[in-house]
């Protein structure tokens, strides 16, 4: 869903700002959302009566769709906020905008354009201007010149295209105010001027709330961009301005996450940091949670005490290395090289780190320490020394980073001196790195944050790939999933088509028989050449016994990308289960998958008799299934294309959320029924699907069937099942749809550790059977439960399980009793509350509160 905020009502925006935000793992675009940097520019423009707009899209489609969406606002120029990891996405979107509207002005700004402006202009031909460093005054000057149709040669701080010439104007030196303590206050606040929407209604803040109290850093760490961008200077907002912004956030936003102090090093001026903390406490704003990044040698015991009082819950510190030699080489502590191996300042820094980490932890702060593997002059032994130092600090978790040599930094110019090689990337930035030693030979500690994030992303990808075969999972997700199988590596027609149909947030899988590193990385050249909106994908290996996409085959797949497999074996120590392999096999009622095997079995039926056998589960008259422990283990699997049995309404393939491409043919689900060819437009495929639907429903006589609204009306049946058999099975068993949900339910319960060896001899599953349809259910007084809810009782504990999202909600005893009353068809709420209050010896108010919590919890599951 797209939203936008116009600053001057009823006036077309003169500029649209675009900020593509990556997901936590940094491998795909999550959304186009708000940026604090562009918020500052927009506030400055608003002060001068210039209308602007931040482009917002939380479910971005294809490159063409997003470009058309941006152009629909009618602006003459578009400004992108660019980081190295998002530059490729900005570049291909800018190129599409230029194709659609050649006269549009494309301006790139952000950290990447400050340090790599010439490189970007030489390679990204759609970019007209790169804005360097601060953008407020530069953007305003650009707009004035653009309005008057003058050239840009007098505007400082930009690099621009003048015909075939690339012109780099002198830097802009920002001297906003004579008084150093409030130098930045001349720039209006993005919050106080309304650049971010106030959405108090549902408590959702559609951006990461952050406050900037200063810009820049005075240290000269060789690997860091922030100090270089700000020319090793620091400029401040006044403390009054900082407190005003925090107060505004507290008053206008239902903030659920901590507010981040976005400074490069919040406590660089330790006296000022203490004043801010005291002012937060005095203003009564300590009810908000805060986080910040800073230097450990710019803190002391008093500051930690004040930070806790002010509401800080987490502070991140950059250690980088515990080697005094390496610290000296990267200028972490001082700008001079050590003489005669005198590393006294570096030793003092490490001593301060140990002392201040102890202080911060003793005050209850969550201290996060970051290190970088592969730094100049570092050896594997020194990396192990750094990890030993981390262990001694006893922090709950730390960031284990790997060196990224950033274009324009001092290290980029000197890395050859240390045996570090930089190699051009297919995506331009960031550059590839060849380290001076095998950094992956030193595994990280188990409490590395990055590795846990990547593990979660790995699990998400695995579930997405499994969902291609078990289409009941995430059927209506906004993200598209594309699987490429049995294709030539250099199939230009395929990659050209991918550039048209892939969404920015698509999950892309490529099945590869050989699974080599070269096969993995070579495709990125094709991605870049054809502007495919992806910078990563999962490489999936088919097992030796795989025989293609067929309901008759038993095919195993390793669900793991080649790149992440290397990372796991070399330095990623994931904790917990990641289902790394799954198998398709024929239905067998005795199939059992041990919970610790790390494998998923997806069953398919070979005959109508197998379906009948599967449906012989004993069901009581009150829609309750009782399974003993052995039965539960026997049902620990997923069903292939379960959607054909369980979903109301038409077949779920119409949205084309999942596409399988094999030998140039397009399949909308796991079937042998292609509906198009590579190169076909999605609209043409959808039209063909609609034709298939009409023909199928006419042949089956669906319109005259009483179950028309409740039947899935699957378009692609397995070859052994006739239309007549399918219709008979649906009529006979459709009201018992929960039977089809049992395997997936048990599978999820095992993964969620709800079932274990201590389980009693049975589990009870109850589902909705209220004597009327789900649409009527929604209109009953005070009832808003979604269809697809199961109640699960095991070992005296009760849960709701929402089949559409495969999520659980734990119920209290009172909630369970309320549900039982509803299930029995009782809707006299005062009577329910009075009855339960007497039975449970609690107040009627407590019953009402329990019911409300149950409704709210189910609503969350339903979102």
SULKA-V77292 format. One record per residue. N is the residue number from 1. PSI is psi in whole degrees, 0 to 359 (NA if undefined). D_FIRST is the distance of its C-alpha to the first C-alpha in Angstrom with 1 decimal. Layout:
{{N,PSI,D_FIRST} {N,PSI,D_FIRST}}
//
This chain:
{{1,138,0.0} {2,138,3.8} {3,162,6.8} {4,155,10.4} {5,112,13.8} {6,135,16.8} {7,319,20.0} {8,116,22.4} {9,144,21.4} {10,25,21.8} {11,132,22.6} {12,133,21.0} {13,138,20.3} {14,337,23.1} {15,141,21.3} {16,131,17.8} {17,138,17.7} {18,126,15.9} {19,101,16.1} {20,124,15.3} {21,131,15.7} {22,159,17.6} {23,176,17.6} {24,326,20.7} {25,349,22.8} {26,27,22.1} {27,5,21.8} {28,161,18.3} {29,127,15.2} {30,318,13.0} {31,166,10.4} {32,117,11.0} {33,194,11.8} {34,150,14.6} {35,133,18.2} {36,323,21.3} {37,311,23.3} {38,335,21.3} {39,320,21.1} {40,316,24.9} {41,317,25.0} {42,323,22.8} {43,320,24.9} {44,319,28.0} {45,320,26.8} {46,323,25.9} {47,337,29.5} {48,21,30.7} {49,39,28.7} {50,123,26.4} {51,137,22.8} {52,172,20.2} {53,141,16.5} {54,122,14.5} {55,125,11.8} {56,128,8.7} {57,108,6.2} {58,353,6.0} {59,68,6.0} {60,139,8.4} {61,222,10.4} {62,170,14.0} {63,315,15.9} {64,317,16.4} {65,316,12.8} {66,319,11.8} {67,315,15.2} {68,323,14.8} {69,315,11.5} {70,317,13.6} {71,338,16.6} {72,342,15.0} {73,352,15.7} {74,17,19.3} {75,152,20.5} {76,343,23.7} {77,155,23.1} {78,133,20.6} {79,126,21.5} {80,139,20.5} {81,117,21.2} {82,131,23.1} {83,164,24.6} {84,318,26.8} {85,344,24.4} {86,359,21.5} {87,319,23.9} {88,316,23.6} {89,318,19.9} {90,320,20.3} {91,314,23.3} {92,329,21.9} {93,321,18.9} {94,320,21.5} {95,320,23.7} {96,322,21.1} {97,319,20.6} {98,323,24.4} {99,319,24.8} {100,326,22.6} {101,84,24.1} {102,330,27.3} {103,356,28.2} {104,145,25.1} {105,125,26.2} {106,121,24.7} {107,127,25.5} {108,135,25.3} {109,175,25.9} {110,182,26.1} {111,319,28.6} {112,321,29.0} {113,341,29.8} {114,319,32.5} {115,337,34.5} {116,35,33.7} {117,314,33.3} {118,319,36.0} {119,316,34.9} {120,315,31.3} {121,326,32.7} {122,331,35.2} {123,332,32.7} {124,89,29.3} {125,346,30.6} {126,347,27.4} {127,127,27.7} {128,323,29.8} {129,138,30.2} {130,124,30.1} {131,129,30.2} {132,142,32.3} {133,217,32.4} {134,139,31.3} {135,351,28.9} {136,300,29.3} {137,323,32.6} {138,316,32.1} {139,319,28.8} {140,316,30.6} {141,318,33.6} {142,315,31.7} {143,321,30.0} {144,316,33.4} {145,322,35.0} {146,319,32.2} {147,318,32.6} {148,4,36.3} {149,34,36.1} {150,162,38.3} {151,170,38.4} {152,14,37.0} {153,341,40.3} {154,359,41.0} {155,118,37.7} {156,150,38.3} {157,20,36.0} {158,156,34.4} {159,127,35.0} {160,166,34.4} {161,123,35.1} {162,92,37.9} {163,236,38.5} {164,358,39.5} {165,141,40.4} {166,121,38.4} {167,130,39.5} {168,105,39.3} {169,160,40.0} {170,158,41.6} {171,151,39.7} {172,125,38.6} {173,112,40.5} {174,108,38.5} {175,89,41.0} {176,323,39.1} {177,148,41.7} {178,328,45.3} {179,120,44.8} {180,329,43.4} {181,344,42.0} {182,36,39.5} {183,326,39.2} {184,354,35.4} {185,345,35.2} {186,340,35.5} {187,123,31.8} {188,153,29.7} {189,132,27.4} {190,333,23.7} {191,310,23.4} {192,341,26.1} {193,5,24.9} {194,31,21.4} {195,347,19.4} {196,137,17.2} {197,141,15.5} {198,110,17.5} {199,76,15.5} {200,336,18.5} {201,303,17.5} {202,5,16.1} {203,10,17.6} {204,123,14.7} {205,117,15.1} {206,31,12.1} {207,167,14.9} {208,116,18.3} {209,128,20.8} {210,151,23.9} {211,134,26.9} {212,117,29.0} {213,342,32.7} {214,157,34.2} {215,131,33.7} {216,177,35.9} {217,144,38.6} {218,352,42.3} {219,162,42.8} {220,47,43.1} {221,131,41.9} {222,337,42.2} {223,351,38.9} {224,138,36.6} {225,327,34.4} {226,313,33.8} {227,320,37.4} {228,320,38.0} {229,323,35.0} {230,16,36.5} {231,35,40.1} {232,32,41.2} {233,164,41.0} {234,137,39.2} {235,146,38.2} {236,152,37.3} {237,154,35.4} {238,155,37.8} {239,325,37.7} {240,316,37.2} {241,317,33.9} {242,314,32.7} {243,322,33.6} {244,317,32.0} {245,317,28.6} {246,318,28.9} {247,321,29.9} {248,315,27.0} {249,316,24.6} {250,326,26.7} {251,334,26.7} {252,348,23.1} {253,140,21.0} {254,81,21.2} {255,120,21.8} {256,335,22.0} {257,158,22.6} {258,148,25.6} {259,131,25.4} {260,130,26.5} {261,113,29.3} {262,8,28.1} {263,154,31.7} {264,323,33.2} {265,97,36.0} {266,323,35.6} {267,23,39.3} {268,320,40.8} {269,96,42.6} {270,326,43.6} {271,316,45.3} {272,320,42.1} {273,320,40.0} {274,322,42.4} {275,318,42.2} {276,316,38.4} {277,316,38.7} {278,320,41.5} {279,324,39.5} {280,317,36.5} {281,314,39.0} {282,325,40.8} {283,0,37.6} {284,25,36.7} {285,9,33.4} {286,0,34.6} {287,343,32.4} {288,148,29.5} {289,143,29.5} {290,156,29.8} {291,156,30.0} {292,166,31.6} {293,138,33.1} {294,186,36.7} {295,138,40.1} {296,333,42.4} {297,5,45.4} {298,38,43.9} {299,160,43.9} {300,179,46.7} {301,318,47.4} {302,319,47.0} {303,316,43.6} {304,319,42.3} {305,316,43.8} {306,321,42.0} {307,318,38.7} {308,316,38.8} {309,327,39.8} {310,352,37.0} {311,7,34.4} {312,134,33.9} {313,342,33.2} {314,139,32.9} {315,132,34.5} {316,133,34.3} {317,142,37.4} {318,108,38.1} {319,313,41.3} {320,308,40.7} {321,151,44.2} {322,8,47.2} {323,122,49.6} {324,327,51.4} {325,314,52.0} {326,317,48.4} {327,322,47.4} {328,319,50.0} {329,326,48.9} {330,5,45.2} {331,37,46.5} {332,324,44.6} {333,320,47.4} {334,164,49.5} {335,353,49.6} {336,148,53.1} {337,146,54.3} {338,142,56.5} {339,131,60.2} {340,38,62.6} {341,34,59.7} {342,102,59.5} {343,35,56.0} {344,314,56.8} {345,322,53.6} {346,320,51.4} {347,320,53.4} {348,322,52.9} {349,316,49.1} {350,322,49.1} {351,318,51.3} {352,321,49.1} {353,312,46.1} {354,316,47.9} {355,313,49.2} {356,330,45.9} {357,319,43.8} {358,316,46.4} {359,309,46.0} {360,317,42.2} {361,324,42.3} {362,332,45.1} {363,357,43.1} {364,7,40.2} {365,143,37.9} {366,107,35.8} {367,126,37.2} {368,127,35.3} {369,135,37.5} {370,140,36.3} {371,163,38.6} {372,122,38.5} {373,136,40.2} {374,16,42.0} {375,162,43.0} {376,134,45.9} {377,357,49.3} {378,145,47.8} {379,169,49.4} {380,323,48.4} {381,320,51.0} {382,329,49.5} {383,321,46.0} {384,324,47.7} {385,320,49.3} {386,317,45.9} {387,324,44.6} {388,323,47.8} {389,319,47.2} {390,317,43.7} {391,318,45.4} {392,329,47.9} {393,334,45.2} {394,36,44.0} {395,149,40.4} {396,326,38.0} {397,165,35.8} {398,165,35.7} {399,118,33.8} {400,95,35.6} {401,160,34.5} {402,138,35.9} {403,130,37.1} {404,108,34.8} {405,110,37.0} {406,133,34.8} {407,129,35.8} {408,348,37.7} {409,166,38.9} {410,320,42.6} {411,328,42.3} {412,326,40.8} {413,337,44.1} {414,1,46.4} {415,330,44.9} {416,329,47.5} {417,340,50.2} {418,13,48.9} {419,16,48.4} {420,123,44.6} {421,137,43.4} {422,136,40.2} {423,134,39.0} {424,144,36.6} {425,149,33.2} {426,335,31.6} {427,14,28.6} {428,295,30.9} {429,149,29.9} {430,163,30.7} {431,152,34.2} {432,155,35.5} {433,135,38.2} {434,113,41.5} {435,161,42.9} {436,340,46.5} {437,171,46.9} {438,92,45.0} {439,334,42.5} {440,355,41.4} {441,348,44.9} {442,100,44.3} {443,148,41.8} {444,170,39.7} {445,157,40.3} {446,339,38.4} {447,31,36.6} {448,126,34.7} {449,315,31.1} {450,319,29.8} {451,327,31.3} {452,321,29.7} {453,315,26.2} {454,328,27.0} {455,315,28.4} {456,320,25.2} {457,323,23.4} {458,316,26.2} {459,318,25.8} {460,316,22.1} {461,319,23.0} {462,318,25.9} {463,322,24.0} {464,318,21.5} {465,319,24.6} {466,326,26.3} {467,339,23.3} {468,327,24.1} {469,330,27.4} {470,79,26.5} {471,0,23.4} {472,339,23.1} {473,123,21.5} {474,40,17.7} {475,324,17.7} {476,31,14.1} {477,150,12.7} {478,339,9.7} {479,141,12.5} {480,150,15.0} {481,125,18.7} {482,129,21.5} {483,125,25.1} {484,120,27.8} {485,144,31.3} {486,62,34.7} {487,156,34.0} {488,143,36.0} {489,321,35.0} {490,33,35.3} {491,95,33.7} {492,326,32.4} {493,321,30.9} {494,311,28.8} {495,328,27.4} {496,320,26.8} {497,319,24.8} {498,323,22.8} {499,338,21.9} {500,325,20.3} {501,340,18.5} {502,139,17.6} {503,160,14.0} {504,328,14.1} {505,26,13.7} {506,151,16.0} {507,120,19.0} {508,130,22.0} {509,138,25.4} {510,120,28.7} {511,123,31.7} {512,128,34.8} {513,333,38.3} {514,327,39.9} {515,54,37.4} {516,158,38.9} {517,321,37.6} {518,318,38.4} {519,326,36.3} {520,311,33.4} {521,330,33.7} {522,330,34.8} {523,334,31.5} {524,330,29.9} {525,320,32.1} {526,320,30.6} {527,311,27.0} {528,318,27.9} {529,322,30.0} {530,7,27.3} {531,46,24.3} {532,128,22.7} {533,63,19.5} {534,141,21.2} {535,4,23.8} {536,161,24.7} {537,168,25.0} {538,127,26.9} {539,124,30.3} {540,133,31.4} {541,131,35.1} {542,141,36.5} {543,169,39.7} {544,330,43.1} {545,7,43.2} {546,138,39.9} {547,37,40.3} {548,185,36.9} {549,97,34.3} {550,139,36.5} {551,345,36.7} {552,352,40.3} {553,156,39.9} {554,100,40.0} {555,130,37.7} {556,144,37.0} {557,140,34.4} {558,118,34.3} {559,82,30.7} {560,132,31.0} {561,151,30.3} {562,316,33.5} {563,313,32.7} {564,337,31.8} {565,317,34.9} {566,315,37.0} {567,323,35.4} {568,314,36.0} {569,332,39.6} {570,320,40.5} {571,6,38.8} {572,113,36.0} {573,83,37.4} {574,144,34.7} {575,136,35.5} {576,179,34.8} {577,131,33.9} {578,114,31.7} {579,94,31.9} {580,353,33.0} {581,144,34.4} {582,159,34.0} {583,138,36.2} {584,128,35.9} {585,157,39.0} {586,154,40.5} {587,137,40.3} {588,120,43.2} {589,343,43.4} {590,7,45.2} {591,139,42.6} {592,134,42.1} {593,112,40.2} {594,140,41.5} {595,333,38.8} {596,10,40.0} {597,344,40.1} {598,27,36.6} {599,148,36.1} {600,131,33.8} {601,128,35.4} {602,118,33.4} {603,144,35.7} {604,157,35.9} {605,140,38.4} {606,347,41.3} {607,162,42.5} {608,329,42.0} {609,323,44.7} {610,322,42.6} {611,315,39.8} {612,320,42.4} {613,319,43.7} {614,325,40.4} {615,12,39.9} {616,18,43.3} {617,137,42.0} {618,119,43.8} {619,128,41.6} {620,172,43.1} {621,342,42.8} {622,26,40.5} {623,56,37.8} {624,132,38.8} {625,130,39.3} {626,121,41.8} {627,132,41.9} {628,176,44.7} {629,319,44.3} {630,320,45.5} {631,323,43.1} {632,314,40.2} {633,326,41.2} {634,344,41.6} {635,18,38.1} {636,72,36.5} {637,176,34.6} {638,156,31.5} {639,133,31.6} {640,131,30.7} {641,49,28.0} {642,339,28.1} {643,332,25.3} {644,346,28.0} {645,334,29.7} {646,339,27.2} {647,139,24.0} {648,152,23.9} {649,193,23.1} {650,166,23.0} {651,140,23.1} {652,0,20.1} {653,351,20.6} {654,329,18.9} {655,350,15.5} {656,36,17.6} {657,332,16.0} {658,127,19.5} {659,135,22.1} {660,125,25.7} {661,120,27.7} {662,122,31.5} {663,40,34.2} {664,358,32.0} {665,150,30.7} {666,129,27.1} {667,132,26.8} {668,347,23.7} {669,186,25.3} {670,84,28.6} {671,172,30.9} {672,35,33.5} {673,87,31.8} {674,146,30.3} {675,8,28.0} {676,183,28.1} {677,156,29.3} {678,130,28.0} {679,340,27.1} {680,144,25.6} {681,147,22.3} {682,325,19.6} {683,322,19.9} {684,322,23.6} {685,317,23.3} {686,322,21.0} {687,320,23.6} {688,320,26.3} {689,320,24.7} {690,322,24.6} {691,316,28.2} {692,319,29.2} {693,312,27.6} {694,317,29.6} {695,319,32.8} {696,315,32.5} {697,324,31.9} {698,317,34.7} {699,322,37.0} {700,345,36.4} {701,38,36.5} {702,323,33.2} {703,334,32.8} {704,3,36.1} {705,139,35.4} {706,338,34.9} {707,14,32.3} {708,314,30.1} {709,340,27.1} {710,348,27.7} {711,145,28.6} {712,334,26.4} {713,53,28.3} {714,134,28.2} {715,340,28.8} {716,85,30.4} {717,154,33.3} {718,156,35.6} {719,337,38.8} {720,349,41.1} {721,122,39.2} {722,165,39.8} {723,320,37.7} {724,317,40.4} {725,318,40.3} {726,315,36.6} {727,320,36.7} {728,316,39.6} {729,318,38.0} {730,321,34.8} {731,324,37.0} {732,325,39.2} {733,0,36.8} {734,325,33.4} {735,346,34.0} {736,44,34.7} {737,335,31.4} {738,337,31.6} {739,321,34.4} {740,339,32.0} {741,345,30.0} {742,311,33.1} {743,312,33.3} {744,323,29.8} {745,310,30.3} {746,320,33.6} {747,314,32.2} {748,325,29.5} {749,323,32.2} {750,316,34.5} {751,331,31.9} {752,6,31.1} {753,26,34.8} {754,328,34.9} {755,137,37.7} {756,185,40.7} {757,341,44.4} {758,5,45.3} {759,148,43.5} {760,189,45.7} {761,356,46.7} {762,158,43.8} {763,137,40.2} {764,133,39.0} {765,125,35.7} {766,145,35.0} {767,173,32.1} {768,130,31.1} {769,81,33.8} {770,6,33.8} {771,8,35.3} {772,167,32.4} {773,165,29.2} {774,327,25.9} {775,322,24.5} {776,325,27.7} {777,322,27.3} {778,342,24.2} {779,1,26.3} {780,147,29.2} {781,128,30.0} {782,21,28.3} {783,127,26.9} {784,30,23.2} {785,136,23.8} {786,156,21.6} {787,154,23.5} {788,18,24.4} {789,132,26.2} {790,145,29.5} {791,127,32.0} {792,129,33.9} {793,126,37.2} {794,131,39.1} {795,37,41.9} {796,5,41.5} {797,147,37.9} {798,142,35.1} {799,153,31.4} {800,140,28.5} {801,120,26.9} {802,112,23.5} {803,329,23.8} {804,325,20.2} {805,354,19.4} {806,54,23.1} {807,155,23.3} {808,153,26.2} {809,125,27.0} {810,138,30.6} {811,142,32.3} {812,169,35.2} {813,322,38.3} {814,317,37.4} {815,319,33.9} {816,317,35.7} {817,322,38.2} {818,316,35.6} {819,317,33.8} {820,322,37.2} {821,316,37.8} {822,317,34.6} {823,328,35.3} {824,358,38.7} {825,18,37.2} {826,122,38.2} {827,11,35.9} {828,90,38.5} {829,315,36.7} {830,321,39.7} {831,320,42.0} {832,311,39.7} {833,316,39.6} {834,316,43.4} {835,312,44.3} {836,326,42.4} {837,320,43.6} {838,319,47.1} {839,322,46.7} {840,0,45.0} {841,45,46.9} {842,171,43.9} {843,158,42.8} {844,328,40.7} {845,319,38.3} {846,322,37.8} {847,315,37.0} {848,317,34.4} {849,320,32.8} {850,319,32.8} {851,318,31.1} {852,318,28.4} {853,323,27.9} {854,314,27.7} {855,316,25.1} {856,320,22.9} {857,319,23.4} {858,324,22.5} {859,322,19.3} {860,317,18.4} {861,325,19.4} {862,341,17.2} {863,NA,13.9}}
//
